[in-house]
Amino acid sequence: MNSASRPSADVADVAVIGAGIAGLAACVFLRQRGLSVVCLDAHRYPHHKVGESLDWSSPGLLRRLGIDVKHLIADGIATYKKNIVVYETGKPEWRLTPPAQIGWRPLRFETVTLHVDRAALDERVFEHARALGAEFIWERVTGVDAVGERVNGCVTATGRRVRARWYIDATGTARGFSRAMNIPSVEYGRPKVCLWTYFDGPPLHEGTAFFLDKPRRLFELGLGHPDFAHTNERRLRPSRRARARAATARRFGSEDVRRIRLDARSAHG
Ligand SMILES: Cc1cc2nc3c(=O)[nH]c(=O)nc-3n(C[C@H](O)[C@H](O)[C@H](O)COP(=O)(O)OP(=O)(O)OC[C@H]3O[C@@H](n4cnc5c(N)ncnc54)[C@H](O)[C@@H]3O)c2cc1C
């Protein structure tokens, strides 16, 4: 099939299962490179999602998707998240901005990020993916047609069969393909339960506020409490291996380093 042509919805270069932010980002990048994409999700947009507080990699990633952060602010979808303030019972509040190190190579993150209306952001990315020509099928994938490790298609709840040269499992915690293909998952610690809600209140500042009823050293270490500045500095210093890799990259250029690593891997089979 000619990859530049429009997909006939059921046959495409790439089938993306899941239209959350990860699946949508994949749709945008693939369409930007001229591949035909069909994306399947059980729920049609708009749909509610949690995840309003974006990390510092997000503005750069959104820009690469073609989403202008300034437009998100102007359209009321986002506000700036400039710093973090911790209110601890019986203690003066402490405030921090992200460490300068996150702006260095290899991360090169920005030091101001965003709070977003997640439903509105996801819908903006969805509209963008659709405008670029991604096709959407609003049906749950209920079956994966696989022979060994090779996927030949997937089947939706209404029995519709979708075929593609490549498949991306972007079903999030549902782990659609990995469950269907018995790929083991890695569990981190005990199963967790999250509760969340929204409170109306005056904005305290342009950032994140944490309220603690008692000191939590680990929390302070993670956030860089001024009393633990020395410990944090050590934690943020790149490891010996990372420093060696950076030195090699400086010497040969990062493309060469990647090629060396790939060649080494293919040499092992
Ligand atoms: C309580 C809570 C708070 C959070 N807070 C933050 C935060 O502040 N900041 C932040 O960045 N992140 C936060 N997150 C994490 C964030 O919500 C997720 O990381 C993000 O939504 C993952 O996106 P995703 O596209 O990988 O998966 P999802 O958003 O889960 O999307 C997966 C999609 O796949 C679809 N799907 C699943 N199975 C199938 C199937 N069989 N067939 C078809 N479609 C299927 C689903 O309908 C869904 O739309 C939070 C998460 C929780 C639970």
PDBQT file of the ligand as one rigid body, heavy atoms in Angstrom, charges set to zero:
ROOT
HETATM    1  C1  LIG A 301      -4.880   9.859  39.875  1.00  0.00    +0.000 C 
HETATM    2  C2  LIG A 301      -3.926  10.141  38.738  1.00  0.00    +0.000 A 
HETATM    3  C3  LIG A 301      -3.290  11.390  38.687  1.00  0.00    +0.000 A 
HETATM    4  C4  LIG A 301      -2.407  11.671  37.641  1.00  0.00    +0.000 A 
HETATM    5  N1  LIG A 301      -1.792  12.904  37.612  1.00  0.00    +0.000 NA
HETATM    6  C5  LIG A 301      -0.953  13.191  36.599  1.00  0.00    +0.000 A 
HETATM    7  C6  LIG A 301      -0.346  14.489  36.502  1.00  0.00    +0.000 A 
HETATM    8  O1  LIG A 301      -0.566  15.350  37.343  1.00  0.00    +0.000 OA
HETATM    9  N2  LIG A 301       0.476  14.741  35.437  1.00  0.00    +0.000 N 
HETATM   10  C7  LIG A 301       0.707  13.795  34.471  1.00  0.00    +0.000 A 
HETATM   11  O2  LIG A 301       1.458  14.098  33.519  1.00  0.00    +0.000 OA
HETATM   12  N3  LIG A 301       0.150  12.576  34.537  1.00  0.00    +0.000 NA
HETATM   13  C8  LIG A 301      -0.671  12.254  35.563  1.00  0.00    +0.000 A 
HETATM   14  N4  LIG A 301      -1.258  11.014  35.615  1.00  0.00    +0.000 N 
HETATM   15  C9  LIG A 301      -0.887  10.027  34.600  1.00  0.00    +0.000 C 
HETATM   16  C10 LIG A 301      -1.611  10.274  33.287  1.00  0.00    +0.000 C 
HETATM   17  O3  LIG A 301      -3.007  10.270  33.475  1.00  0.00    +0.000 OA
HETATM   18  C11 LIG A 301      -1.208   9.123  32.357  1.00  0.00    +0.000 C 
HETATM   19  O4  LIG A 301       0.200   8.986  32.370  1.00  0.00    +0.000 OA
HETATM   20  C12 LIG A 301      -1.602   9.357  30.926  1.00  0.00    +0.000 C 
HETATM   21  O5  LIG A 301      -2.976   9.560  30.804  1.00  0.00    +0.000 OA
HETATM   22  C13 LIG A 301      -1.196   8.133  30.131  1.00  0.00    +0.000 C 
HETATM   23  O6  LIG A 301      -1.608   8.352  28.798  1.00  0.00    +0.000 OA
HETATM   24  P1  LIG A 301      -1.747   7.135  27.827  1.00  0.00    +0.000 P 
HETATM   25  O7  LIG A 301      -2.151   7.685  26.497  1.00  0.00    +0.000 OA
HETATM   26  O8  LIG A 301      -0.541   6.275  27.910  1.00  0.00    +0.000 OA
HETATM   27  O9  LIG A 301      -2.928   6.227  28.447  1.00  0.00    +0.000 OA
HETATM   28  P2  LIG A 301      -4.432   6.583  28.671  1.00  0.00    +0.000 P 
HETATM   29  O10 LIG A 301      -4.671   8.030  28.860  1.00  0.00    +0.000 OA
HETATM   30  O11 LIG A 301      -4.924   5.661  29.730  1.00  0.00    +0.000 OA
HETATM   31  O12 LIG A 301      -5.112   6.182  27.279  1.00  0.00    +0.000 OA
HETATM   32  C14 LIG A 301      -5.298   4.841  26.917  1.00  0.00    +0.000 C 
HETATM   33  C15 LIG A 301      -6.473   4.816  25.960  1.00  0.00    +0.000 C 
HETATM   34  O13 LIG A 301      -6.601   3.487  25.482  1.00  0.00    +0.000 OA
HETATM   35  C16 LIG A 301      -7.987   3.168  25.380  1.00  0.00    +0.000 C 
HETATM   36  N5  LIG A 301      -8.114   1.738  25.452  1.00  0.00    +0.000 N 
HETATM   37  C17 LIG A 301      -7.761   0.888  26.461  1.00  0.00    +0.000 A 
HETATM   38  N6  LIG A 301      -8.019  -0.385  26.129  1.00  0.00    +0.000 NA
HETATM   39  C18 LIG A 301      -8.530  -0.348  24.871  1.00  0.00    +0.000 A 
HETATM   40  C19 LIG A 301      -8.993  -1.355  23.970  1.00  0.00    +0.000 A 
HETATM   41  N7  LIG A 301      -8.983  -2.658  24.290  1.00  0.00    +0.000 N 
HETATM   42  N8  LIG A 301      -9.477  -0.974  22.767  1.00  0.00    +0.000 NA
HETATM   43  C20 LIG A 301      -9.484   0.329  22.419  1.00  0.00    +0.000 A 
HETATM   44  N9  LIG A 301      -9.059   1.333  23.230  1.00  0.00    +0.000 NA
HETATM   45  C21 LIG A 301      -8.590   0.988  24.435  1.00  0.00    +0.000 A 
HETATM   46  C22 LIG A 301      -8.624   3.897  26.559  1.00  0.00    +0.000 C 
HETATM   47  O14 LIG A 301     -10.004   4.156  26.301  1.00  0.00    +0.000 OA
HETATM   48  C23 LIG A 301      -7.815   5.181  26.624  1.00  0.00    +0.000 C 
HETATM   49  O15 LIG A 301      -8.395   6.244  25.920  1.00  0.00    +0.000 OA
HETATM   50  C24 LIG A 301      -2.146  10.698  36.644  1.00  0.00    +0.000 A 
HETATM   51  C25 LIG A 301      -2.792   9.457  36.696  1.00  0.00    +0.000 A 
HETATM   52  C26 LIG A 301      -3.663   9.182  37.729  1.00  0.00    +0.000 A 
HETATM   53  C27 LIG A 301      -4.338   7.839  37.757  1.00  0.00    +0.000 C 
ENDROOT
TORSDOF 0
